[in-house]
Amino acid sequence: MTYRVMGVDPGLTRCGLAVVDIEPNRRSTLVAVGVVGTEAGRSLDERLLVISDAVDSWLDLHKPQVLAVERVFSQLNVSTVMGTAQASGVVIVAAARRGIPVALHTPTEVKAAVTGNGQADKVAVTKMVTKILRLDTAPRPADAADALALAITHAWRRGVGQQGAAAAAGSITPAQRIWAEAEAKARRR
């Protein structure tokens, strides 16, 4: 059975949105990807409304089983953290209104899941997302690729296809194989 995840890379200026279907063997397929942008000169309430309206439309159109959102982490720029947190709140509330569970994942967790390296840069994440989803061109901008990586990470962390992946080892990507090996190694400890 296919598991549908919507990933959101929250932000006030650019909010990445993505929907991915994950099969039991961990084969991941792009459903939709995009970025909602708001202008810095607009008021906070207007910007949050634009994001809210877009997320509402995506949730209603794509009907994900779960929403994966990047966990806000502390940065030096407090105003950036606040804007990201506010955008995250709007997204989480939209899911809650529909009874859709929300999962939060750290940037390090996402990088490790899709590349095997928690310190990977955006170029590496985009490259692996492109490979995992079998895309002809890389998703742009980076916010779109990050939203896709969040969706993939959540499904893999949830254990979608853990047993199926081992049975169909030839049908998984190198990143999926590295992730499965890391999970198995962690369980042995």
C-alpha positions, 0 to 999 in steps of 0.5 A: 500500500502506498504511503502519501507524505506531504513535506513542508520546508517552512519559511516566510519568504519561501515555503517549500511544499512537496507530496511524495508517494512511498511504496512498501519497498521504499520506492518514492514517487513525486506527486507534486512540488512547489514553493509558496513565496511572499514578499518581505514588504508585506505585513506578517498577517498577509504573508501568513495568510498566503502560506495558509491558503496554499497549504490548505489547497495542497492538503485538500488536493493531495490528501496526505496521510501525514505532514512532515515539517522541518523542526525550527532550530536556533540560528543567530538571526532571531527574526528568521527563526521567528518567521520560520516558527510562525510559518510552521505554526500555520502549517501545523494548524492546517493539518490539525484542522483536517486530523492529519498527523504532523511529524517534525524532523531536524535538518540534520536528520533529513540530511542523514536520511537522504544522503547518509551524512547529517552534515551534507550541503544543499547540493548533495541533498538536492542531488540525492532527492533527484536520484531517489525520485528518479527525476530528470531535472533537480527540483529548484529552488532548494526549498522545494528539494528540502520539502521533498527530502522531508517527505522521504525522510518521514516515510523512511523513519516511519519504517515504510517498507523496512522488510520489503526493502531487504527483499527487493534490495535491487530496487532501492537507491544507494541512499536507501541502502545506506539508510537501511544499513544504518538503521540495522546497525543502530538496532544491533547496538 
